[in-house]
Amino acid sequence: MSDSAAAENVVWVELRLLVPETDPLLLESLDSACLEVAPGGFVVEGADVPPGDEPPPPIGWSRYRVYVGEAELEQAKLILETALGRWGGAELSTAPLPEGWRDRWKEWFLPVEITPDLVVTPPWHAERVRAEGGPERRLIVIEPGMAFGTGQHETTFVCLEGIEALGRLGALPQDVLDVGCGTGVLAVGAALAGATHVHGVDNDPVAVRAARVNARDNGVAEHVTFGDTPIAEVDGVYGLVVANIMTHILLAMRDDLIARVAPGGILMLSGILREQEDEIVEAFAVEGLVHVGTIARGGWIRVDLVRAALGYE
């Protein structure tokens, strides 16, 4: 039996976790527990979640949705209950899955306008968005799946916004490295903005496969490549290095990220909370890299650095 056929025969159960909103760094152990029981990913919703079948969680609380097979339910509950133990009042419950649950989420996955001329959209809205826009409007069509990066999150938005701005100014380097590429949305965006050699890396093979499909479907496959080579083993330097990853991972990759930036090149970092700006700038504004700007959206920021043309190589 194929993997897909086996998956169709699984009786799925939704686990719902209600936890107080807090610093995302404090939720890392809970996120890890969710990924342990559901390696394909999970959903996190706040009070501002788009309209759907369920009312939003209460203000000040986050709701996790985790999907597991019925055979793994008890073990999953044990793991998640242990992870929830640090928060008083946190709740864990199970919920029945309505008919057609696999596709219901599509109703609420909407296009995201990065600029008036650039929109990220799932395939089922692409025709409408294209018809509504003028001839100058460009679309990045992303098939949402298990890989991260659909334009919905603030960190993805600000990175796309930055890439688009460079392209509009004629300042986008021709060679771009997307570290932690997820769905490949940033790599695709860079190619559509004018970069001719874009390479994305991710340690998740699911992400690499998804990114290749998205590059093909957006007509930029000839300019974009993807792989799972660790950043430390990536050859060469790039005029723009983009890394939209959580802060502790950025810090762990610091030396390798810096080493990939060409003289005169740009390092664009995101996945960073506002209060982590000083830590990131202090760590990365070295070896000839100059902090040239910080862009905020919601509670998240993008930090831009530039290497001096005759700086350290």
Secondary structure, 3 states (H helix, E strand, C coil): CCHHHHHHCCCEEEEEEEEECCCHHHHHHHHHHHHHHCCCCCEEECCCCCCCCCCCCCCCEEEEEEEEEHHHHHHHHHHHHHHHCCCCCCEEEEECCCCCHHHHHHHHCCCEEEECCEEEECHHHHHHHHHHCCCCCEEEECCCCCCCCCCCCHHHHHHHHHHHHHHHCCCCCCEEEEECCCCCHHHHHHHHCCCCEEEEECCCHHHHHHHHHHHHHCCCCCCEEEECCCHHHCCCCEEEEEEECCHHHHHHCHHHHHHCEEEEEEEEEEEEEHHHHHHHHHHHCCCCEEEEEEEEECCEEEEEEEECCCCCC
